[in-house]
Amino acid sequence: MINNIKFVIVDVDGVLTDAPIYVDSQGCETKAFSVLDGTGISYLHRVGIKTAIISGRDCNAVIHRAKELGIKDVYQGVKNKIDAYEQLLKKYALRDEEICYIGDDLIDLPILYRVGFSVAVANASPIVKCQSDYVTEARGGYGAVREVAEKILRFQDTWHLIMERYQKPHIHGEKM
């Protein structure tokens, strides 16, 4: 299950964000993203796990955030998410068991039923939580994606590759 994960797909509203949609007086939509989730995505990329976004809504802010994070595959305005999912499987020659999907609502269920590691965020619909392999402690938009990233990396024994950059240097013969 989690050992085989090579690709993580996330929903946006309610997963990468805490779900509110902000619309200004000109009709421009904006979203707030957690830096914790962005860091988790960068950790996945650092060990070779690819990521993608599949969202039912369409928002330019998502394109900008994805570009910042190095997420190359972004599907927006998707009403039948399984179609985008199938495209990703084909594009990367992946099998269901190599995919982790993080969702929060009924539109996510068709993918959650198929993937190797299905995840619901803490604030997900109760039905989605019941159908998922794992439910995060963090709410969507508040580090849930980071939590999943760390879980995958620890389970796959690659967390040490992340930590190498942050280890306290050991200098022989010096005392503080």
N, CA and C atoms as an extended XYZ file, in Angstrom:
528
Properties=species:S:1:pos:R:3:atomname:S:1:resname:S:1:resid:I:1 pbc="F F F"
N         0.828       -1.188        0.000 N   MET     1
C         0.000        0.000        0.000 CA  MET     1
C         0.875        1.257        0.000 C   MET     1
N         1.270        1.756        1.142 N   ILE     2
C         2.040        3.002        1.218 CA  ILE     2
C         3.488        2.821        0.727 C   ILE     2
N         3.997        1.588        0.816 N   ASN     3
C         5.352        1.300        0.337 CA  ASN     3
C         5.514        1.523       -1.156 C   ASN     3
N         4.433        1.355       -1.914 N   ASN     4
C         4.491        1.436       -3.374 CA  ASN     4
C         4.261        2.832       -3.932 C   ASN     4
N         3.978        3.811       -3.100 N   ILE     5
C         3.566        5.125       -3.587 CA  ILE     5
C         4.709        5.820       -4.336 C   ILE     5
N         4.392        6.216       -5.578 N   LYS     6
C         5.335        6.945       -6.435 CA  LYS     6
C         4.764        8.289       -6.863 C   LYS     6
N         3.477        8.511       -6.582 N   PHE     7
C         2.790        9.697       -7.093 CA  PHE     7
C         1.705       10.088       -6.096 C   PHE     7
N         1.653       11.374       -5.744 N   VAL     8
C         0.634       11.890       -4.828 CA  VAL     8
C        -0.204       12.924       -5.572 C   VAL     8
N        -1.522       12.716       -5.550 N   ILE     9
C        -2.464       13.632       -6.187 CA  ILE     9
C        -3.302       14.277       -5.096 C   ILE     9
N        -3.485       15.594       -5.196 N   VAL    10
C        -4.268       16.312       -4.191 CA  VAL    10
C        -5.397       17.105       -4.823 C   VAL    10
N        -6.471       17.224       -4.078 N   ASP    11
C        -7.556       18.145       -4.378 CA  ASP    11
C        -7.111       19.521       -3.872 C   ASP    11
N        -7.838       20.566       -4.227 N   VAL    12
C        -7.460       21.907       -3.780 CA  VAL    12
C        -8.347       22.384       -2.634 C   VAL    12
N        -9.588       22.734       -2.938 N   ASP    13
C       -10.467       23.328       -1.926 CA  ASP    13
C       -10.831       22.312       -0.851 C   ASP    13
N       -10.425       22.615        0.378 N   GLY    14
C       -10.650       21.704        1.487 CA  GLY    14
C        -9.475       20.790        1.767 C   GLY    14
N        -8.483       20.765        0.870 N   VAL    15
C        -7.287       19.939        1.070 CA  VAL    15
C        -6.044       20.832        1.097 C   VAL    15
N        -5.734       21.478       -0.035 N   LEU    16
C        -4.628       22.445       -0.051 CA  LEU    16
C        -5.038       23.784        0.564 C   LEU    16
N        -6.339       24.019        0.655 N   THR    17
C        -6.863       25.223        1.314 CA  THR    17
C        -7.840       24.772        2.387 C   THR    17
N        -8.254       25.721        3.226 N   ASP    18
C        -9.223       25.382        4.267 CA  ASP    18
C       -10.661       25.540        3.778 C   ASP    18
N       -10.840       25.710        2.471 N   ALA    19
C       -12.121       25.676        1.757 CA  ALA    19
C       -12.769       27.022        1.440 C   ALA    19
N       -12.555       28.114        2.193 N   PRO    20
C       -13.194       29.362        1.768 CA  PRO    20
C       -12.702       29.816        0.389 C   PRO    20
N       -13.583       30.452       -0.334 N   ILE    21
C       -13.252       31.028       -1.633 CA  ILE    21
C       -13.415       32.534       -1.495 C   ILE    21
N       -12.332       33.262       -1.740 N   TYR    22
C       -12.355       34.713       -1.623 CA  TYR    22
C       -12.508       35.314       -3.013 C   TYR    22
N       -13.527       36.157       -3.187 N   VAL    23
C       -13.777       36.802       -4.464 CA  VAL    23
C       -13.804       38.308       -4.220 C   VAL    23
N       -12.937       39.054       -4.952 N   ASP    24
C       -12.897       40.503       -4.774 CA  ASP    24
C       -13.997       41.184       -5.602 C   ASP    24
N       -14.059       42.512       -5.527 N   SER    25
C       -15.129       43.265       -6.197 CA  SER    25
C       -15.053       43.175       -7.719 C   SER    25
N       -13.917       42.773       -8.272 N   GLN    26
C       -13.781       42.566       -9.720 CA  GLN    26
C       -14.068       41.116      -10.114 C   GLN    26
N       -14.407       40.285       -9.150 N   GLY    27
C       -14.709       38.893       -9.446 CA  GLY    27
C       -13.491       37.984       -9.488 C   GLY    27
N       -12.344       38.487       -9.060 N   CYS    28
C       -11.121       37.671       -9.035 CA  CYS    28
C       -11.112       36.795       -7.790 C   CYS    28
N       -10.880       35.521       -8.002 N   GLU    29
C       -10.856       34.553       -6.903 CA  GLU    29
C        -9.437       34.390       -6.386 C   GLU    29
N        -9.307       34.343       -5.073 N   THR    30
C        -8.006       34.075       -4.457 CA  THR    30
C        -8.172       32.964       -3.429 C   THR    30
N        -7.054       32.364       -3.064 N   LYS    31
C        -7.052       31.275       -2.091 CA  LYS    31
C        -5.852       31.442       -1.171 C   LYS    31
N        -5.967       30.908        0.029 N   ALA    32
C        -4.856       30.890        0.973 CA  ALA    32
C        -4.316       29.466        1.060 C   ALA    32
N        -3.015       29.314        0.858 N   PHE    33
C        -2.354       28.014        0.907 CA  PHE    33
C        -1.408       27.966        2.103 C   PHE    33
N        -1.253       26.797        2.684 N   SER    34
C        -0.357       26.617        3.824 CA  SER    34
C         1.068       26.370        3.346 C   SER    34
N         1.989       27.080        3.948 N   VAL    35
C         3.406       26.860        3.641 CA  VAL    35
C         3.824       25.457        4.087 C   VAL    35
N         3.181       24.925        5.115 N   LEU    36
C         3.487       23.559        5.569 CA  LEU    36
C         3.238       22.545        4.465 C   LEU    36
N         2.100       22.681        3.772 N   ASP    37
C         1.784       21.752        2.683 CA  ASP    37
C         2.773       21.907        1.535 C   ASP    37
N         3.148       23.141        1.233 N   GLY    38
C         4.138       23.373        0.178 CA  GLY    38
C         5.461       22.711        0.507 C   GLY    38
N         5.861       22.779        1.761 N   THR    39
C         7.105       22.138        2.189 CA  THR    39
C         6.989       20.619        2.064 C   THR    39
N         5.856       20.075        2.449 N   GLY    40
C         5.643       18.634        2.308 CA  GLY    40
C         5.744       18.181        0.861 C   GLY    40
N         5.179       18.973       -0.045 N   ILE    41
C         5.260       18.659       -1.476 CA  ILE    41
C         6.699       18.714       -1.947 C   ILE    41
N         7.452       19.698       -1.483 N   SER    42
C         8.864       19.778       -1.889 CA  SER    42
C         9.654       18.587       -1.355 C   SER    42
N         9.308       18.087       -0.174 N   TYR    43
C         9.971       16.889        0.359 CA  TYR    43
C         9.698       15.686       -0.534 C   TYR    43
N         8.445       15.534       -0.966 N   LEU    44
C         8.112       14.424       -1.869 CA  LEU    44
C         8.939       14.505       -3.143 C   LEU    44
N         9.010       15.702       -3.724 N   HIS    45
C         9.780       15.885       -4.960 CA  HIS    45
C        11.252       15.551       -4.739 C   HIS    45
N        11.768       15.915       -3.571 N   ARG    46
C        13.181       15.699       -3.283 CA  ARG    46
C        13.563       14.221       -3.313 C   ARG    46
N        12.621       13.334       -3.002 N   VAL    47
C        12.931       11.897       -3.021 CA  VAL    47
C        12.378       11.216       -4.273 C   VAL    47
N        11.905       12.017       -5.228 N   GLY    48
C        11.480       11.458       -6.511 CA  GLY    48
C        10.012       11.092       -6.623 C   GLY    48
N         9.209       11.451       -5.636 N   ILE    49
C         7.768       11.208       -5.723 CA  ILE    49
C         7.129       12.406       -6.405 C   ILE    49
N         6.433       12.155       -7.490 N   LYS    50
C         5.790       13.216       -8.259 CA  LYS    50
C         4.441       13.582       -7.643 C   LYS    50
N         3.963       14.781       -7.987 N   THR    51
C         2.681       15.247       -7.473 CA  THR    51
C         1.848       15.854       -8.590 C   THR    51
N         0.540       15.885       -8.363 N   ALA    52
C        -0.388       16.508       -9.303 CA  ALA    52
C        -1.567       17.070       -8.525 C   ALA    52
N        -2.302       17.943       -9.185 N   ILE    53
C        -3.514       18.537       -8.622 CA  ILE    53
C        -4.677       18.192       -9.535 C   ILE    53
N        -5.780       17.770       -8.932 N   ILE    54
C        -7.039       17.612       -9.656 CA  ILE    54
C        -8.100       18.357       -8.846 C   ILE    54
N        -8.674       19.389       -9.441 N   SER    55
C        -9.650       20.232       -8.740 CA  SER    55
C       -10.929       20.376       -9.546 C   SER    55
N       -12.029       20.397       -8.851 N   GLY    56
C       -13.315       20.610       -9.503 CA  GLY    56
C       -13.538       22.060       -9.896 C   GLY    56
N       -12.819       22.968       -9.276 N   ARG    57
C       -12.947       24.399       -9.573 CA  ARG    57
C       -11.773       24.858      -10.432 C   ARG    57
N       -11.899       26.057      -10.957 N   ASP    58
C       -10.875       26.648      -11.819 CA  ASP    58
C       -10.458       27.985      -11.213 C   ASP    58
N        -9.179       28.152      -10.929 N   CYS    59
C        -8.692       29.384      -10.302 CA  CYS    59
C        -7.237       29.615      -10.687 C   CYS    59
N        -6.923       30.832      -11.133 N   ASN    60
C        -5.545       31.167      -11.523 CA  ASN    60
C        -4.567       31.056      -10.360 C   ASN    60
N        -5.039       31.288       -9.138 N   ALA    61
C        -4.158       31.192       -7.973 CA  ALA    61
C        -3.570       29.782       -7.848 C   ALA    61
N        -4.333       28.780       -8.254 N   VAL    62
C        -3.858       27.394       -8.187 CA  VAL    62
C        -2.701       27.189       -9.163 C   VAL    62
N        -2.817       27.771      -10.353 N   ILE    63
C        -1.743       27.667      -11.352 CA  ILE    63
C        -0.454       28.282      -10.809 C   ILE    63
N        -0.573       29.451      -10.201 N   HIS    64
C         0.613       30.126       -9.650 CA  HIS    64
C         1.241       29.314       -8.515 C   HIS    64
N         0.402       28.792       -7.623 N   ARG    65
C         0.919       28.006       -6.501 CA  ARG    65
C         1.577       26.715       -6.997 C   ARG    65
N         0.954       26.059       -7.950 N   ALA    66
C         1.517       24.826       -8.508 CA  ALA    66
C         2.878       25.100       -9.145 C   ALA    66
N         2.983       26.195       -9.869 N   LYS    67
C         4.250       26.548      -10.510 CA  LYS    67
C         5.330       26.787       -9.449 C   LYS    67
N         4.967       27.497       -8.395 N   GLU    68
C         5.898       27.741       -7.285 CA  GLU    68
C         6.424       26.441       -6.697 C   GLU    68
N         5.546       25.455       -6.601 N   LEU    69
C         5.892       24.185       -5.964 CA  LEU    69
C         6.472       23.147       -6.919 C   LEU    69
N         6.516       23.475       -8.201 N   GLY    70
C         7.052       22.523       -9.177 CA  GLY    70
C         6.089       21.402       -9.521 C   GLY    70
N         4.796       21.642       -9.336 N   ILE    71
C         3.775       20.661       -9.712 CA  ILE    71
C         3.438       20.897      -11.175 C   ILE    71
N         3.779       19.943      -12.021 N   LYS    72
C         3.638       20.114      -13.469 CA  LYS    72
C         2.249       19.746      -13.991 C   LYS    72
N         1.571       18.843      -13.315 N   ASP    73
C         0.274       18.365      -13.786 CA  ASP    73
C        -0.847       18.966      -12.941 C   ASP    73
N        -1.593       19.876      -13.541 N   VAL    74
C        -2.691       20.553      -12.856 CA  VAL    74
C        -3.940       20.430      -13.719 C   VAL    74
N        -4.952       19.800      -13.162 N   TYR    75
C        -6.242       19.648      -13.838 CA  TYR    75
C        -7.266       20.434      -13.034 C   TYR    75
N        -7.860       21.446      -13.650 N   GLN    76
C        -8.853       22.271      -12.970 CA  GLN    76
C       -10.172       22.255      -13.728 C   GLN    76
N       -11.236       22.593      -13.014 N   GLY    77
C       -12.557       22.616      -13.611 CA  GLY    77
C       -13.027       21.229      -14.003 C   GLY    77
N       -12.521       20.222      -13.295 N   VAL    78
C       -12.807       18.830      -13.625 CA  VAL    78
C       -14.024       18.361      -12.827 C   VAL    78
N       -15.087       18.037      -13.515 N   LYS    79
C       -16.301       17.563      -12.837 CA  LYS    79
C       -16.283       16.049      -12.636 C   LYS    79
N       -15.592       15.340      -13.513 N   ASN    80
C       -15.426       13.894      -13.376 CA  ASN    80
C       -13.927       13.644      -13.191 C   ASN    80
N       -13.483       13.642      -11.947 N   LYS    81
C       -12.058       13.575      -11.653 CA  LYS    81
C       -11.390       12.288      -12.132 C   LYS    81
N       -12.145       11.236      -12.287 N   ILE    82
C       -11.561        9.963      -12.711 CA  ILE    82
C       -10.948       10.080      -14.106 C   ILE    82
N       -11.496       10.956      -14.956 N   ASP    83
C       -10.925       11.161      -16.295 CA  ASP    83
C        -9.509       11.724      -16.202 C   ASP    83
N        -9.309       12.742      -15.371 N   ALA    84
C        -7.971       13.310      -15.179 CA  ALA    84
C        -7.039       12.276      -14.553 C   ALA    84
N        -7.553       11.522      -13.611 N   TYR    85
C        -6.784       10.457      -12.966 CA  TYR    85
C        -6.279        9.447      -13.999 C   TYR    85
N        -7.170        9.018      -14.875 N   GLU    86
C        -6.804        8.056      -15.934 CA  GLU    86
C        -5.714        8.641      -16.845 C   GLU    86
N        -5.804        9.931      -17.144 N   GLN    87
C        -4.781       10.572      -17.977 CA  GLN    87
C        -3.416       10.523      -17.293 C   GLN    87
N        -3.390       10.765      -15.994 N   LEU    88
C        -2.122       10.704      -15.254 CA  LEU    88
C        -1.553        9.290      -15.242 C   LEU    88
N        -2.406        8.302      -15.019 N   LEU    89
C        -1.938        6.911      -15.044 CA  LEU    89
C        -1.281        6.591      -16.373 C   LEU    89
N        -1.938        6.984      -17.443 N   LYS    90
C        -1.421        6.698      -18.780 CA  LYS    90
C        -0.134        7.482      -19.058 C   LYS    90
N        -0.138        8.765      -18.744 N   LYS    91
C         1.020        9.628      -19.012 CA  LYS    91
C         2.289        9.112      -18.328 C   LYS    91
N         2.161        8.639      -17.089 N   TYR    92
C         3.329        8.209      -16.314 CA  TYR    92
C         3.455        6.690      -16.201 C   TYR    92
N         2.620        5.952      -16.914 N   ALA    93
C         2.638        4.482      -16.887 CA  ALA    93
C         2.585        3.960      -15.451 C   ALA    93
N         1.617        4.462      -14.701 N   LEU    94
C         1.455        4.091      -13.301 CA  LEU    94
C         0.296        3.119      -13.125 C   LEU    94
N         0.350        2.403      -11.997 N   ARG    95
C        -0.751        1.530      -11.602 CA  ARG    95
C        -1.452        2.160      -10.398 C   ARG    95
N        -2.704        1.803      -10.177 N   ASP    96
C        -3.478        2.354       -9.057 CA  ASP    96
C        -2.725        2.266       -7.737 C   ASP    96
N        -2.092        1.122       -7.492 N   GLU    97
C        -1.436        0.908       -6.201 CA  GLU    97
C        -0.217        1.812       -5.978 C   GLU    97
N         0.220        2.536       -6.999 N   GLU    98
C         1.365        3.449       -6.867 CA  GLU    98
C         0.935        4.890       -6.585 C   GLU    98
N        -0.364        5.084       -6.402 N   ILE    99
C        -0.913        6.431       -6.248 CA  ILE    99
C        -1.466        6.637       -4.847 C   ILE    99
N        -1.194        7.820       -4.293 N   CYS   100
C        -1.858        8.306       -3.084 CA  CYS   100
C        -2.733        9.474       -3.536 C   CYS   100
N        -3.970        9.481       -3.089 N   TYR   101
C        -4.871       10.598       -3.391 CA  TYR   101
C        -5.380       11.169       -2.081 C   TYR   101
N        -5.369       12.508       -1.985 N   ILE   102
C        -5.848       13.195       -0.788 CA  ILE   102
C        -7.070       14.017       -1.179 C   ILE   102
N        -8.209       13.698       -0.559 N   GLY   103
C        -9.454       14.383       -0.883 CA  GLY   103
C       -10.265       14.711        0.351 C   GLY   103
N       -11.427       15.325        0.092 N   ASP   104
C       -12.277       15.725        1.213 CA  ASP   104
C       -13.777       15.610        0.957 C   ASP   104
N       -14.192       15.397       -0.291 N   ASP   105
C       -15.624       15.433       -0.564 CA  ASP   105
C       -16.039       14.317       -1.527 C   ASP   105
N       -17.322       14.215       -1.752 N   LEU   106
C       -17.876       13.114       -2.541 CA  LEU   106
C       -17.281       13.020       -3.940 C   LEU   106
N       -16.971       14.160       -4.560 N   ILE   107
C       -16.395       14.164       -5.906 CA  ILE   107
C       -15.068       13.395       -5.965 C   ILE   107
N       -14.423       13.237       -4.812 N   ASP   108
C       -13.133       12.544       -4.730 CA  ASP   108
C       -13.268       11.025       -4.589 C   ASP   108
N       -14.449       10.545       -4.236 N   LEU   109
C       -14.625        9.115       -3.964 CA  LEU   109
C       -14.214        8.182       -5.100 C   LEU   109
N       -14.584        8.453       -6.361 N   PRO   110
C       -14.195        7.504       -7.415 CA  PRO   110
C       -12.681        7.247       -7.485 C   PRO   110
N       -11.888        8.266       -7.210 N   ILE   111
C       -10.429        8.067       -7.201 CA  ILE   111
C       -10.010        7.376       -5.904 C   ILE   111
N       -10.560        7.804       -4.786 N   LEU   112
C       -10.200        7.208       -3.498 CA  LEU   112
C       -10.454        5.701       -3.474 C   LEU   112
N       -11.492        5.249       -4.160 N   TYR   113
C       -11.787        3.810       -4.220 CA  TYR   113
C       -10.694        3.029       -4.944 C   TYR   113
N        -9.975        3.678       -5.843 N   ARG   114
C        -9.027        2.963       -6.705 CA  ARG   114
C        -7.577        2.989       -6.244 C   ARG   114
N        -7.154        4.057       -5.616 N   VAL   115
C        -5.727        4.252       -5.355 CA  VAL   115
C        -5.183        3.302       -4.287 C   VAL   115
N        -3.864        3.199       -4.274 N   GLY   116
C        -3.183        2.350       -3.303 CA  GLY   116
C        -3.224        2.898       -1.896 C   GLY   116
N        -3.254        4.219       -1.749 N   PHE   117
C        -3.308        4.844       -0.419 CA  PHE   117
C        -4.260        6.025       -0.500 C   PHE   117
N        -5.469        5.828        0.016 N   SER   118
C        -6.497        6.874       -0.019 CA  SER   118
C        -6.505        7.633        1.296 C   SER   118
N        -6.539        8.970        1.190 N   VAL   119
C        -6.444        9.805        2.380 CA  VAL   119
C        -7.566       10.838        2.380 C   VAL   119
N        -8.190       10.978        3.545 N   ALA   120
C        -9.165       12.041        3.782 CA  ALA   120
C        -8.560       12.997        4.799 C   ALA   120
N        -8.768       14.292        4.599 N   VAL   121
C        -8.306       15.272        5.582 CA  VAL   121
C        -9.273       15.277        6.761 C   VAL   121
N        -8.840       15.810        7.896 N   ALA   122
C        -9.628       15.782        9.131 CA  ALA   122
C       -11.013       16.398        8.975 C   ALA   122
N       -11.135       17.401        8.122 N   ASN   123
C       -12.413       18.089        7.933 CA  ASN   123
C       -13.196       17.556        6.735 C   ASN   123
N       -12.858       16.378        6.254 N   ALA   124
C       -13.542       15.771        5.109 CA  ALA   124
C       -14.955       15.343        5.493 C   ALA   124
N       -15.742       15.108        4.467 N   SER   125
C       -17.075       14.548        4.645 CA  SER   125
C       -16.954       13.211        5.383 C   SER   125
N       -17.876       12.922        6.305 N   PRO   126
C       -17.812       11.644        7.029 CA  PRO   126
C       -17.779       10.422        6.100 C   PRO   126
N       -18.481       10.480        4.988 N   ILE   127
C       -18.474        9.359        4.044 CA  ILE   127
C       -17.076        9.162        3.463 C   ILE   127
N       -16.407       10.258        3.143 N   VAL   128
C       -15.057       10.188        2.580 CA  VAL   128
C       -14.094        9.621        3.619 C   VAL   128
N       -14.244       10.041        4.861 N   LYS   129
C       -13.389        9.507        5.926 CA  LYS   129
C       -13.554        7.997        6.056 C   LYS   129
N       -14.797        7.526        6.000 N   CYS   130
C       -15.074        6.085        6.138 CA  CYS   130
C       -14.493        5.264        4.992 C   CYS   130
N       -14.339        5.882        3.835 N   GLN   131
C       -13.873        5.166        2.643 CA  GLN   131
C       -12.362        5.296        2.430 C   GLN   131
N       -11.675        5.951        3.344 N   SER   132
C       -10.244        6.214        3.162 CA  SER   132
C        -9.382        5.319        4.049 C   SER   132
N        -8.167        5.045        3.573 N   ASP   133
C        -7.205        4.251        4.339 CA  ASP   133
C        -6.677        5.011        5.551 C   ASP   133
N        -6.630        6.338        5.431 N   TYR   134
C        -6.037        7.159        6.480 CA  TYR   134
C        -6.778        8.488        6.547 C   TYR   134
N        -6.996        8.975        7.752 N   VAL   135
C        -7.593       10.294        7.975 CA  VAL   135
C        -6.559       11.123        8.729 C   VAL   135
N        -6.222       12.276        8.178 N   THR   136
C        -5.192       13.117        8.788 CA  THR   136
C        -5.679       13.711       10.109 C   THR   136
N        -4.728       14.039       10.952 N   GLU   137
C        -5.041       14.797       12.169 CA  GLU   137
C        -5.239       16.264       11.822 C   GLU   137
N        -4.473       16.755       10.851 N   ALA   138
C        -4.571       18.160       10.432 CA  ALA   138
C        -5.753       18.358        9.487 C   ALA   138
N        -6.338       19.527        9.569 N   ARG   139
C        -7.409       19.901        8.654 CA  ARG   139
C        -6.814       20.328        7.321 C   ARG   139
N        -7.628       20.256        6.278 N   GLY   140
C        -7.196       20.751        4.979 CA  GLY   140
C        -6.823       22.218        5.067 C   GLY   140
N        -5.710       22.576        4.421 N   GLY   141
C        -5.235       23.962        4.470 CA  GLY   141
C        -4.385       24.274        5.679 C   GLY   141
N        -4.221       23.305        6.561 N   TYR   142
C        -3.462       23.508        7.791 CA  TYR   142
C        -2.419       22.417        8.002 C   TYR   142
N        -1.796       21.965        6.920 N   GLY   143
C        -0.709       21.004        7.039 CA  GLY   143
C        -1.085       19.546        6.830 C   GLY   143
N        -2.276       19.268        6.344 N   ALA   144
C        -2.684       17.877        6.110 CA  ALA   144
C        -1.818       17.205        5.048 C   ALA   144
N        -1.493       17.932        3.981 N   VAL   145
C        -0.655       17.363        2.919 CA  VAL   145
C         0.752       17.108        3.446 C   VAL   145
N         1.259       18.005        4.255 N   ARG   146
C         2.573       17.819        4.884 CA  ARG   146
C         2.567       16.558        5.751 C   ARG   146
N         1.501       16.371        6.518 N   GLU   147
C         1.372       15.192        7.369 CA  GLU   147
C         1.447       13.903        6.542 C   GLU   147
N         0.752       13.893        5.427 N   VAL   148
C         0.751       12.713        4.560 CA  VAL   148
C         2.128       12.509        3.934 C   VAL   148
N         2.748       13.594        3.498 N   ALA   149
C         4.086       13.494        2.908 CA  ALA   149
C         5.063       12.865        3.899 C   ALA   149
N         5.058       13.356        5.127 N   GLU   150
C         5.963       12.801        6.139 CA  GLU   150
C         5.649       11.335        6.417 C   GLU   150
N         4.379       10.987        6.460 N   LYS   151
C         3.983        9.592        6.706 CA  LYS   151
C         4.532        8.689        5.601 C   LYS   151
N         4.368        9.104        4.358 N   ILE   152
C         4.874        8.310        3.228 CA  ILE   152
C         6.388        8.167        3.311 C   ILE   152
N         7.078        9.281        3.534 N   LEU   153
C         8.543        9.260        3.554 CA  LEU   153
C         9.089        8.417        4.712 C   LEU   153
N         8.457        8.501        5.858 N   ARG   154
C         8.896        7.689        6.995 CA  ARG   154
C         8.636        6.204        6.729 C   ARG   154
N         7.469        5.914        6.188 N   PHE   155
C         7.117        4.516        5.918 CA  PHE   155
C         8.024        3.917        4.857 C   PHE   155
N         8.405        4.719        3.860 N   GLN   156
C         9.288        4.239        2.794 CA  GLN   156
C        10.764        4.343        3.172 C   GLN   156
N        11.027        4.742        4.389 N   ASP   157
C        12.391        4.869        4.915 CA  ASP   157
C        13.240        5.830        4.085 C   ASP   157
N        12.643        6.943        3.682 N   THR   158
C        13.380        7.986        2.961 CA  THR   158
C        13.418        9.301        3.734 C   THR   158
N        12.818        9.312        4.930 N   TRP   159
C        12.796       10.535        5.726 CA  TRP   159
C        14.212       11.023        6.045 C   TRP   159
N        15.141       10.095        6.211 N   HIS   160
C        16.525       10.476        6.510 CA  HIS   160
C        17.129       11.321        5.372 C   HIS   160
N        16.665       11.135        4.150 N   LEU   161
C        17.162       11.940        3.023 CA  LEU   161
C        16.737       13.401        3.159 C   LEU   161
N        15.594       13.623        3.763 N   ILE   162
C        15.131       14.984        4.028 CA  ILE   162
C        15.936       15.564        5.188 C   ILE   162
N        16.091       14.788        6.229 N   MET   163
C        16.741       15.262        7.447 CA  MET   163
C        18.237       15.541        7.289 C   MET   163
N        18.891       14.919        6.304 N   GLU   164
C        20.325       15.141        6.109 CA  GLU   164
C        20.661       16.621        6.016 C   GLU   164
N        19.816       17.369        5.383 N   ARG   165
C        20.034       18.794        5.175 CA  ARG   165
C        19.939       19.597        6.475 C   ARG   165
N        19.280       19.030        7.471 N   TYR   166
C        18.976       19.787        8.684 CA  TYR   166
C        19.659       19.240        9.937 C   TYR   166
N        20.522       18.246        9.774 N   GLN   167
C        21.205       17.659       10.920 CA  GLN   167
C        22.215       18.632       11.503 C   GLN   167
N        22.338       18.587       12.801 N   LYS   168
C        23.347       19.394       13.488 CA  LYS   168
C        24.714       18.831       13.125 C   LYS   168
N        25.606       19.670       12.641 N   PRO   169
C        26.930       19.155       12.288 CA  PRO   169
C        27.676       18.684       13.531 C   PRO   169
N        28.328       17.563       13.404 N   HIS   170
C        29.100       17.005       14.513 CA  HIS   170
C        30.573       17.355       14.297 C   HIS   170
N        31.114       18.138       15.203 N   ILE   171
C        32.515       18.548       15.083 CA  ILE   171
C        33.278       17.845       16.207 C   ILE   171
N        34.229       17.020       15.822 N   HIS   172
C        34.991       16.230       16.794 CA  HIS   172
C        35.879       17.131       17.639 C   HIS   172
N        35.930       16.825       18.922 N   GLY   173
C        36.847       17.492       19.828 CA  GLY   173
C        36.344       18.828       20.361 C   GLY   173
N        35.231       19.317       19.907 N   GLU   174
C        34.730       20.612       20.402 CA  GLU   174
C        33.658       20.380       21.451 C   GLU   174
N        33.713       21.191       22.486 N   LYS   175
C        32.688       21.165       23.525 CA  LYS   175
C        32.075       22.560       23.615 C   LYS   175
N        30.847       22.567       24.035 N   MET   176
C        30.165       23.866       24.172 CA  MET   176
C        30.164       24.279       25.611 C   MET   176
